[in-house]
Amino acid sequence: MNPRIKEVIPTDDYKLILTFKNDEKAVYDCSGLLDFGVFKELKDINYFKQVFVEHGTVAWPNEQDICPDTLYLDSKHLKENN
């Protein structure tokens, strides 16, 4: 099982800066999701920035979420010094 999320910081360009429970840091690009189904609402940058951590993954007020394994596997992991 991959580590879960403990902190998320949204950016102005639809990316999420993630800190996992094992203290790894990574960046997940959400821009590829913005034209699909429930994720279309995330195009509103003000709404996108309402992201929060819930049950070890990221979520938004209207119940959008992303699988924590997807976040871990598809993120660009940052080096320790970044």
GUTI-223900 format. One record per residue (C-alpha): residue number from 1; residue in one letter; x, y, z. Coordinates in pm, whole numbers, plus 50000, padded with zeros to 5 digits. Layout:
<recs>
REC num residu    c1    c2    c3
REC NUM      A     X     Y     Z
...
</recs>
This chain:
<recs>
REC num residu    c1    c2    c3
REC   1      M 50000 50000 50000
REC   2      N 50133 50341 49906
REC   3      P 50157 50618 50167
REC   4      R 49860 50845 50217
REC   5      I 49844 51225 50209
REC   6      K 49900 51433 50521
REC   7      E 49918 51783 50363
REC   8      V 49814 51946 50035
REC   9      I 49890 52291 49897
REC  10      P 49718 52401 49574
REC  11      T 49898 52620 49316
REC  12      D 49771 52876 49066
REC  13      D 49841 52636 48776
REC  14      Y 49622 52345 48888
REC  15      K 49894 52151 49065
REC  16      L 49890 52006 49413
REC  17      I 50199 52007 49629
REC  18      L 50162 51695 49837
REC  19      T 50325 51572 50154
REC  20      F 50272 51205 50219
REC  21      K 50258 51046 50563
REC  22      N 50610 50909 50509
REC  23      D 50722 51275 50460
REC  24      E 50789 51236 50087
REC  25      K 50694 51544 49886
REC  26      A 50555 51541 49534
REC  27      V 50365 51750 49281
REC  28      Y 50050 51621 49114
REC  29      D 49927 51800 48801
REC  30      C 49545 51813 48792
REC  31      S 49521 51996 48457
REC  32      G 49454 51671 48271
REC  33      L 49140 51610 48478
REC  34      L 48969 51944 48421
REC  35      D 48766 51839 48115
REC  36      F 48624 51520 48265
REC  37      G 48300 51462 48453
REC  38      V 48289 51579 48812
REC  39      F 48637 51734 48781
REC  40      K 48515 52008 48541
REC  41      E 48416 52210 48847
REC  42      L 48786 52232 48939
REC  43      K 48842 52468 48643
REC  44      D 48726 52745 48876
REC  45      I 49061 52820 49040
REC  46      N 48892 52951 49354
REC  47      Y 48711 52621 49393
REC  48      F 49027 52424 49307
REC  49      K 49205 52597 49593
REC  50      Q 48946 52468 49842
REC  51      V 49119 52127 49833
REC  52      F 49171 51958 50168
REC  53      V 49300 51629 50307
REC  54      E 49034 51375 50399
REC  55      H 49093 51011 50492
REC  56      G 49447 51016 50351
REC  57      T 49365 51164 50013
REC  58      V 49270 51500 49863
REC  59      A 48910 51611 49829
REC  60      W 48696 51915 49748
REC  61      P 48370 52040 49904
REC  62      N 48143 51885 49638
REC  63      E 48288 51538 49702
REC  64      Q 48544 51519 49421
REC  65      D 48849 51321 49526
REC  66      I 49149 51147 49372
REC  67      C 49262 50798 49463
REC  68      P 49562 50822 49698
REC  69      D 49744 50550 49503
REC  70      T 49703 50756 49185
REC  71      L 49840 51060 49364
REC  72      Y 50145 50866 49479
REC  73      L 50218 50683 49155
REC  74      D 50146 50967 48910
REC  75      S 50311 51255 49097
REC  76      K 50650 51400 49029
REC  77      H 50841 51320 49347
REC  78      L 51067 51592 49477
REC  79      K 51422 51541 49595
REC  80      E 51495 51580 49965
REC  81      N 51662 51920 49910
REC  82      N 51365 52077 49724
</recs>
